[in-house]
Amino acid sequence: MATTTTPSLSAAAVAKPLVAPHSPSLPTLNHPISGLFGSHSKAPRTSLKLRAAASDAGGGSALGAAVSSSVAASSIGASKDALDFETGVFAKEKISLAGRDEYIVRGGRNLFPLLPDAFKGIKQIGVIGWGSQGPAQAQNLRDSLAEAKSDITVKIGLRKGSRSFEEARAAGFKEENGTLGDIWETVAGSDLVLLLISDSAQADNYEKIFSHMKSNSILGLSHGFLLGHLQSLGLDFPGNISVIAVCPKGMGPSVRRLYVQGKEINGAGINSSFAVHQDVDGRATDVALGWSVALGSPFTFATTLEEEYKSDIFGERGILLGAVHGIVESLFRRYTEKGMHEDLAYKNTVESITGVISRTISTKGMLAVYNALSEEGKKEFQAAYSASFYPCMDILYECYEDVATGSEIRSVVLAGRRFYEKEGLPAFPMGNIDQTWMWKVGEKVRSTRAAGDLGPLHPFTAGVYIACMMAQIEILRKKGHSYSEIINESVIESVDSLNPFMHARGVSFMVDNCSTTARLGSRKWAPRFDYILTQQALVAVDSSAPINQDLISNFLSDPVHEAIEVCAQLRPTLDISVTADADFVRPELRQGGN
């Protein structure tokens, strides 16, 4: 075994109780934060002990197996306090985040020679789809395996007639050398199938995908959405395949951009979580870790497929996209209504969040934003934070439960089907949001912005934004997620992946060009954040409501700050470089369709 476990980094867990003055439906908010990771009443469905016992790998219909619960997934249990795993290839490291031990694998190009061992038994990796993650993951895998002098083939599988064939060829994948082909031939011929098509497409095609997969092959996901969809139908994955996930905490263009930049230093990239939902032959953990290392992940942390989809779908509707969209719309309107020039209002909302606030959080943490303010600025921050925290938590709480119960997943599936004509009704693909006044102002501001200008640090904007970020962190803690997952889904993915692209092209551009699931979520939830801030938080500020000093005290002493500091020590020294003409449009959108 190559496994090593060494204590290295730690963060203390000390905080005062939260006080929720208007949230009787959330009684646990009065519990000390230090007790957040005790027993959880809902037993997880998926594996937390990520080295699974081998399940029945016998023959039979894949579709038939999908109808019953997976023995491997349902029978493997472990304490929610110990997301542990075993690996025979990579070195495992123990870290302590806010008093809780977690286990990670550090990445780096020096590990590429281990990839042939991690991928033992795999001759072809089929990358299915060419959307947000497909191009980045396929190219990163291909380049890493080439550096490792591996003969494993990375092959792109697309539906016949897809307009993405041209872009895949431009990236170096060719029919002539067996690295580009039909989706179903690729699925059938691959030992590891990375299913990177849209969530709604997965929901509509999973039966055919399962039926084409070889027995004992491995299904790789970068999102747990499909599990949530299957659970909503009372189904699970076929019992004769392994099911793993590697989920980069950033959109595909960030995964590729940092990997390319990382050629200058060892280990630059986007952090990833990994999960083993089902392991039929004992290879799943090492394959998943190898996949993550090959993508360039600086560190990889353990989760479960169920926890991943809950935190991910929730996060992109929250601070990653939907909430930040609603926040800036609300504040831009407020500032201009109070007489601020439109250009300055845009700078004090979007540019402030995606620029200086994000850069400061990325390199120094949230407290550094607060500490950078003048005494008057701190008072303004406190007023905004105090007024915004619970209204944001109200929406976030509802959103998390909609995701956890399957309502949000069903909404995405149904919306995807409305993109096409059916039942005599017309098609309703998503339109763009970038033609309204605010976003036109943004185009003008960016056109005259000096290189390196990160915008002003506006204390009120900072207070609202950080209040929402902290409310999201608190919801995930109360729901039992690990600190690695919380920090990556609520902080790192925001400030190190999404916000730099929003700074380059605008929030509206991101809303119009990210994954279908995220685009749908932002359109649905951003107005909720906008309205509740306008109707409750801003009204409270204007009526001079007293500042909730318990909230401020809890923010200043929250253990998440030390946990973020530990994660920052694992961060590459390289910041993502995003130019003003950065192209992260999904191919199908660039080519004129939704």
C-alpha positions in Angstrom: 0.0 0.0 0.0 1.2 3.5 -0.9 -1.1 5.1 1.6 0.3 7.4 4.1 -1.7 9.4 6.7 0.1 12.3 8.3 -1.3 15.1 10.5 -0.3 18.5 9.1 -2.8 21.4 9.2 -5.4 22.3 11.8 -8.0 24.9 12.6 -9.8 25.5 15.9 -13.5 25.3 16.4 -14.8 28.0 18.7 -17.9 30.1 18.1 -20.8 31.7 19.9 -24.4 30.5 19.4 -26.2 32.0 16.5 -29.4 34.0 17.3 -32.2 33.7 14.7 -34.8 36.3 15.7 -37.3 35.4 13.1 -36.7 31.8 12.2 -38.7 29.5 14.4 -38.6 26.9 11.7 -34.9 26.5 12.0 -34.5 25.8 15.8 -31.0 24.3 15.5 -29.6 27.7 14.7 -29.4 28.3 18.4 -26.9 25.5 18.8 -23.2 26.3 19.1 -21.3 25.9 15.9 -18.8 23.7 17.6 -21.5 21.0 17.8 -22.4 21.1 14.1 -20.8 17.8 13.2 -22.5 15.5 15.7 -24.9 12.7 14.8 -27.2 13.4 11.9 -30.6 11.8 11.9 -30.8 11.0 8.2 -28.6 8.1 7.2 -26.8 8.6 3.9 -27.8 6.5 1.0 -24.3 6.5 -0.6 -20.9 5.3 0.6 -19.1 7.4 3.0 -16.4 4.9 3.6 -15.1 5.2 0.1 -13.3 1.9 -0.1 -16.3 -0.2 -0.9 -16.8 -3.9 -0.6 -17.0 -5.5 -4.1 -20.6 -5.9 -5.1 -22.1 -8.6 -7.3 -20.5 -8.1 -10.7 -22.5 -10.8 -12.4 -24.2 -10.6 -15.8 -27.8 -9.8 -16.5 -29.6 -6.8 -17.9 -28.1 -3.4 -16.9 -31.6 -1.9 -17.1 -33.0 -4.6 -14.9 -30.3 -4.0 -12.4 -31.2 -0.3 -12.3 -34.7 -1.0 -11.1 -33.5 -2.3 -7.7 -31.3 -0.6 -5.2 -27.6 -1.1 -5.6 -26.4 -3.5 -3.0 -22.9 -1.9 -2.9 -24.2 1.6 -2.6 -26.8 0.9 0.1 -24.8 -1.6 2.2 -21.6 0.4 2.7 -21.9 2.6 5.8 -19.6 4.8 7.8 -19.8 7.6 10.2 -20.5 11.0 8.7 -17.6 12.2 10.9 -15.0 10.2 8.9 -14.9 10.7 5.2 -12.1 8.2 4.9 -10.8 6.2 2.0 -8.0 3.7 1.1 -5.7 4.1 -1.9 -2.9 1.8 -3.1 -1.5 4.4 -5.4 -1.5 7.9 -4.0 -0.5 9.3 -0.6 -3.4 10.2 1.6 -3.0 13.1 4.0 -5.1 14.1 7.0 -6.0 17.7 7.6 -8.0 19.3 10.4 -10.7 21.8 9.5 -12.4 23.6 12.4 -11.6 20.6 14.6 -12.7 18.0 12.2 -10.3 15.5 10.5 -10.6 15.1 6.8 -8.5 13.3 4.2 -7.2 14.6 0.9 -4.8 13.7 -1.8 -2.6 16.5 -3.0 -2.2 16.8 -6.7 0.8 17.8 -8.9 2.4 17.0 -12.2 5.0 15.0 -10.3 2.2 12.4 -9.7 1.5 11.8 -13.4 3.9 8.8 -13.6 1.4 7.1 -11.1 -1.5 7.4 -13.5 -0.9 4.0 -15.3 -1.1 2.3 -12.0 -4.3 4.2 -11.0 -5.9 3.4 -14.3 -4.9 -0.3 -14.3 -7.2 -2.3 -16.6 -8.3 0.7 -18.5 -7.5 0.9 -22.2 -10.0 3.6 -23.3 -11.5 6.5 -21.5 -14.6 7.7 -23.3 -15.5 11.4 -22.7 -19.2 11.8 -23.6 -20.2 15.3 -24.5 -18.5 18.5 -25.4 -20.2 21.1 -23.2 -18.7 22.9 -20.2 -16.6 20.2 -18.7 -16.1 17.9 -21.7 -13.4 19.9 -23.6 -11.4 20.7 -20.5 -11.4 17.2 -19.0 -10.7 15.5 -22.3 -7.7 17.7 -23.1 -6.3 17.6 -19.5 -6.6 13.8 -19.4 -5.0 13.4 -22.8 -2.1 15.7 -22.0 -1.5 14.2 -18.5 -1.6 10.6 -19.9 0.8 11.6 -22.7 3.2 13.1 -20.1 2.9 9.8 -18.2 3.8 7.9 -21.4 0.6 5.9 -21.1 -1.0 4.3 -24.1 -4.6 4.8 -22.8 -6.8 6.3 -25.4 -9.0 9.3 -24.6 -11.9 9.3 -27.0 -14.7 11.8 -27.4 -18.2 10.5 -28.0 -20.8 12.7 -29.7 -24.1 12.2 -31.2 -24.2 11.9 -35.0 -24.5 15.3 -36.7 -23.4 17.2 -33.6 -21.9 20.6 -34.4 -19.3 19.9 -31.7 -17.4 17.5 -33.9 -15.7 20.5 -35.5 -14.5 21.9 -32.2 -13.4 18.5 -31.0 -11.3 18.1 -34.1 -9.8 21.6 -33.6 -8.7 20.4 -30.1 -6.8 17.5 -31.6 -9.3 14.7 -31.4 -9.7 12.8 -34.7 -11.8 10.0 -36.2 -8.8 8.8 -38.0 -6.8 7.9 -34.9 -9.7 6.6 -32.9 -10.0 9.6 -30.5 -13.4 10.9 -31.8 -16.5 9.0 -32.7 -20.1 8.2 -32.2 -21.5 8.4 -28.7 -22.8 4.9 -28.5 -19.8 3.2 -30.0 -17.6 5.2 -27.6 -19.7 4.1 -24.6 -19.7 0.5 -25.6 -15.9 0.5 -26.3 -14.7 2.3 -23.2 -13.6 0.9 -19.8 -14.1 4.3 -18.1 -17.1 6.3 -19.4 -17.1 10.0 -18.3 -20.7 11.1 -18.8 -20.3 14.9 -19.3 -23.5 15.7 -21.2 -26.1 18.0 -19.7 -28.1 16.9 -16.6 -31.4 16.9 -18.5 -29.8 14.9 -21.3 -28.5 12.4 -18.7 -32.1 12.1 -17.3 -33.5 11.4 -20.8 -30.8 9.0 -22.0 -29.5 7.0 -18.9 -31.3 3.8 -19.9 -29.6 3.6 -23.3 -26.3 4.6 -21.7 -26.5 1.9 -19.1 -27.4 -0.7 -21.7 -24.4 0.1 -23.9 -21.8 -0.1 -21.0 -19.6 -3.1 -20.6 -20.0 -5.3 -17.5 -17.3 -4.3 -14.9 -16.7 -1.0 -16.7 -16.7 2.3 -14.7 -19.2 5.2 -15.0 -17.6 8.5 -14.2 -19.7 11.5 -13.3 -18.7 15.1 -12.6 -22.0 15.9 -10.9 -24.4 13.8 -8.8 -27.5 15.0 -10.6 -28.2 11.6 -12.2 -28.2 9.9 -8.8 -30.8 12.4 -7.6 -32.9 11.8 -10.7 -32.7 8.1 -10.3 -33.6 8.3 -6.6 -36.6 10.4 -7.4 -37.8 7.5 -9.6 -37.0 4.8 -7.0 -34.1 3.5 -9.1 -30.3 3.2 -8.9 -27.4 2.4 -11.1 -26.9 -1.1 -12.6 -25.2 -3.5 -10.2 -22.6 -4.7 -12.8 -20.7 -1.4 -13.2 -18.7 0.8 -10.8 -19.9 4.3 -10.3 -17.5 7.1 -9.3 -17.5 10.9 -9.5 -14.8 13.5 -9.8 -16.3 17.0 -9.5 -14.0 20.0 -10.3 -15.0 23.0 -8.2 -15.1 25.3 -11.2 -16.5 25.4 -14.7 -14.8 23.6 -17.5 -12.9 26.6 -18.9 -11.4 27.3 -15.5 -10.3 23.6 -15.3 -8.5 23.9 -18.6 -7.2 27.4 -18.1 -5.5 26.7 -14.8 -4.1 23.4 -16.1 -2.5 25.2 -19.0 -1.1 27.9 -16.7 0.0 25.2 -14.3 2.6 24.0 -16.7 4.7 26.8 -15.2 4.4 25.5 -11.6 3.5 22.1 -10.1 -0.1 21.6 -9.1 -2.0 24.6 -10.5 -5.6 23.7 -11.2 -9.1 23.5 -9.7 -9.8 21.5 -6.6 -12.1 18.5 -7.0 -14.2 16.3 -4.8 -14.4 12.6 -5.5 -16.9 9.9 -4.6 -17.2 6.2 -4.9 -20.9 5.3 -5.1 -20.4 1.7 -6.3 -17.3 -0.5 -6.6 -17.6 -3.9 -8.3 -14.0 -4.9 -8.4 -12.0 -2.8 -5.9 -10.5 -0.4 -8.5 -12.9 2.5 -8.1 -11.1 4.7 -5.6 -7.7 4.6 -7.3 -9.4 5.3 -10.7 -11.3 8.3 -9.3 -8.1 9.7 -7.7 -6.2 9.2 -10.9 -8.8 11.0 -12.8 -8.7 13.9 -10.4 -4.9 14.1 -10.4 -4.9 14.0 -14.3 -7.3 16.9 -14.4 -4.7 18.9 -12.4 -6.6 19.2 -9.1 -4.3 20.8 -6.4 -6.1 18.7 -3.8 -8.9 16.2 -3.9 -11.3 15.6 -1.0 -13.8 12.9 -0.3 -17.6 13.2 -0.5 -20.5 11.1 -1.5 -22.5 11.4 -4.7 -25.6 12.3 -2.8 -23.9 15.0 -0.7 -22.2 16.3 -3.9 -25.4 16.9 -5.9 -27.1 18.5 -2.9 -24.2 21.0 -2.3 -23.5 21.6 -5.9 -27.0 22.3 -7.2 -27.7 24.3 -4.1 -24.5 26.2 -4.4 -24.9 27.4 -7.9 -28.4 28.7 -7.1 -26.8 30.4 -4.1 -23.6 32.4 -3.8 -22.0 30.9 -6.9 -24.4 32.4 -9.4 -28.1 32.8 -8.5 -27.6 34.8 -5.3 -24.8 37.0 -6.6 -27.0 37.8 -9.6 -29.9 38.8 -7.4 -27.6 40.8 -5.0 -26.1 42.9 -7.7 -29.4 43.6 -9.4 -30.9 44.7 -6.1 -28.0 46.9 -5.1 -27.5 48.5 -8.5 -31.1 49.5 -8.4 -30.8 50.9 -4.9 -27.6 52.9 -5.6 -29.0 54.5 -8.8 -32.3 55.3 -7.1 -30.4 57.1 -4.4 -28.6 59.2 -7.1 -25.4 57.3 -7.7 -24.2 57.6 -11.3 -24.9 54.4 -13.2 -21.2 53.7 -14.0 -20.3 54.1 -10.3 -23.2 52.0 -9.2 -22.1 49.2 -11.5 -18.5 49.4 -10.2 -19.8 49.4 -6.6 -21.8 46.3 -7.1 -20.5 43.9 -9.8 -17.0 45.1 -10.1 -16.6 45.3 -6.3 -17.8 41.7 -5.8 -16.1 40.1 -8.8 -12.9 42.1 -8.4 -11.4 43.3 -5.1 -13.7 41.4 -2.7 -13.2 38.1 -4.5 -9.4 38.6 -4.8 -9.2 39.5 -1.1 -11.2 36.5 0.0 -9.2 34.3 -2.3 -5.8 35.3 -0.9 -6.6 36.4 2.7 -10.1 35.4 3.6 -13.4 37.1 4.4 -12.1 38.8 7.5 -9.5 40.6 5.5 -12.3 42.3 3.5 -13.8 43.6 6.8 -10.5 44.6 8.3 -9.6 46.6 5.2 -12.5 49.0 5.8 -12.4 52.2 7.7 -14.2 52.5 11.0 -17.2 54.2 9.1 -16.9 51.5 6.5 -17.1 48.7 9.1 -20.3 50.3 10.5 -21.8 50.3 7.0 -20.7 46.7 6.5 -22.3 45.6 9.8 -25.6 47.3 8.9 -25.7 45.5 5.6 -24.6 42.2 7.0 -27.0 42.3 9.9 -30.0 43.1 7.7 -29.1 40.6 4.9 -28.0 37.4 6.7 -31.4 36.0 7.7 -33.3 37.1 4.6 -30.6 35.3 2.5 -30.7 32.3 4.8 -34.5 32.2 4.3 -34.2 31.7 0.6 -31.1 29.4 0.9 -32.9 27.1 3.3 -35.8 26.7 1.0 -33.5 26.2 -2.0 -31.5 23.4 -0.2 -34.7 21.6 0.8 -36.0 21.8 -2.8 -32.8 20.2 -4.0 -32.6 17.6 -1.3 -36.2 16.5 -1.9 -35.8 16.2 -5.6 -38.1 19.2 -6.5 -35.3 21.2 -8.1 -34.0 18.2 -10.0 -37.5 17.5 -11.5 -37.7 21.2 -12.4 -34.5 21.0 -14.4 -35.6 17.9 -16.2 -39.0 19.3 -17.1 -37.4 22.6 -18.2 -35.1 20.8 -20.5 -38.0 19.1 -22.2 -39.7 22.5 -22.7 -36.8 23.6 -24.9 -38.5 21.6 -27.7 -41.9 21.5 -29.2 -44.2 19.0 -27.6 -47.9 18.3 -27.0 -48.8 21.0 -29.5 -47.0 23.7 -27.5 -44.1 25.7 -28.9 -40.5 25.4 -27.8 -39.3 27.7 -25.0 -35.5 27.7 -24.9 -33.8 30.1 -22.4 -33.4 33.7 -23.6 -30.6 36.0 -22.6 -30.6 38.6 -19.8 -27.8 40.8 -21.1 -29.9 43.4 -22.9 -31.2 45.3 -19.9 -29.9 48.7 -18.7 -27.6 47.4 -15.9 -25.8 45.0 -18.2 -25.4 47.6 -21.0 -23.8 49.9 -18.4 -21.5 47.0 -17.5 -20.3 46.7 -21.2 -19.5 50.4 -21.1 -17.6 50.2 -17.8 -15.5 47.2 -18.9 -14.7 48.9 -22.2 -12.8 51.7 -20.4 -11.5 49.7 -17.5 -7.8 49.8 -17.0 -5.9 46.5 -16.9 -5.7 45.1 -13.4 -8.5 47.3 -12.1 -10.3 45.3 -9.5 -12.9 47.9 -8.7 -13.7 49.7 -5.4 -14.2 48.0 -2.1 -17.7 49.1 -1.3 -18.6 48.3 2.4 -22.3 48.0 2.0 -21.9 45.7 -1.0 -19.3 43.7 0.9 -21.7 43.3 3.9 -24.6 41.9 1.8 -22.4 39.6 -0.3 -20.5 38.1 2.7 -23.7 37.8 4.7 -25.1 35.6 1.9 -21.9 33.6 1.7 -21.9 33.0 5.4 -25.6 32.1 5.4 -24.9 29.5 2.7 -22.0 28.1 4.8 -24.2 27.8 7.8 -27.0 26.0 5.9 -24.4 23.4 4.6 -23.0 23.0 8.1 -26.4 22.4 9.6 -27.1 19.8 6.9 -23.9 17.9 7.8 -21.6 18.6 4.9 -17.8 18.4 5.3 -15.8 21.6 5.6 -13.9 20.7 2.5 -17.2 20.6 0.6 -18.6 23.7 2.3 -15.5 25.8 1.6 -15.1 24.7 -2.0 -18.7 25.0 -2.9 -19.3 28.3 -1.1 -16.0 30.2 -1.3 -13.2 28.7 -3.5 -15.4 27.9 -6.5 -16.8 31.4 -6.3 -13.7 33.6 -5.8 -11.2 31.4 -7.7 -13.2 30.1 -10.7 -16.5 31.9 -11.4 -16.0 35.4 -10.3 -12.8 36.0 -12.2 -14.7 35.1 -15.4 -17.6 37.4 -14.3 -15.1 40.2 -13.8 -13.8 39.7 -17.3 -17.2 39.4 -19.1 -19.9 40.3 -16.6 -22.4 38.4 -14.4 -25.0 38.4 -17.2 -22.6 36.7 -19.5 -22.0 33.9 -17.0 -25.8 33.6 -16.4 -26.3 33.3 -20.2 -23.4 30.9 -20.9 -22.8 28.4 -18.1 -24.3 24.9 -17.7 -28.0 24.4 -18.4 -28.7 23.4 -14.8 -27.0 26.5 -13.5 -28.6 28.9 -16.0 -32.0 27.5 -15.1 -31.3 27.9 -11.4 -30.0 31.4 -11.6 -33.1 32.5 -13.6 -35.4 30.9 -11.0 -33.7 31.9 -7.7 -31.9 35.2 -8.5 -35.2 37.2 -8.4 -36.0 35.6 -5.0 -32.8 37.0 -3.6 -33.4 40.3 -5.3 -36.9 40.7 -3.9 -36.2 39.6 -0.4 -33.2 41.9 -0.1 -35.2 44.8 -1.5 -38.3 44.0 0.6 -36.7 43.1 3.9 -33.0 43.8 4.2 -32.9 47.2 2.6 -36.1 48.3 4.3 -34.5 47.3 7.6 -31.4 49.4 6.9 -33.4 52.4 5.8 -35.6 52.2 8.9 -32.4 52.2 11.0 -33.1 48.8 12.5 -30.6 48.0 15.3 -27.6 45.9 14.2 -27.7 42.3 15.5 -24.4 42.3 17.4 -24.5 38.6 18.0 -24.5 38.1 14.2 -21.5 40.3 13.9 -19.7 38.7 16.8 -20.4 35.2 15.3 -19.0 36.3 11.9 -15.8 37.7 13.4 -15.2 34.5 15.5 -16.6 31.8 13.1 -14.3 28.8 12.8 -14.8 28.7 9.0 -12.2 31.5 8.7 -9.5 29.3 10.1 -10.7 26.4 8.0 -10.5 28.6 4.9 -6.9 29.6 5.9 -6.0 25.9 6.0 -7.5 25.4 2.5 -5.6 28.5 1.3 -2.3 26.8 2.3 -3.2 24.1 -0.2 -3.9 26.6 -2.9 -1.5 27.1 -5.9 0.4 30.4 -5.9 -0.9 31.1 -9.3 -4.1 33.1 -9.9 -6.3 32.3 -12.8 -5.6 34.6 -15.8 -8.8 35.6 -17.6 -8.6 38.1 -20.5 -11.4 40.5 -21.4 -12.2 38.3 -24.5 -12.1 35.1 -22.6 -14.2 32.5 -24.4 -16.1 30.3 -22.1 -19.3 30.0 -24.2 -20.5 26.5 -24.5 -20.2 25.3 -28.2 -23.9 24.8 -28.7 -24.6 28.3 -27.5 -21.9 29.9 -29.6 -23.3 28.1 -32.6 -26.7 29.7 -32.0 -28.9 27.2 -30.1 -29.8 26.6 -26.4 
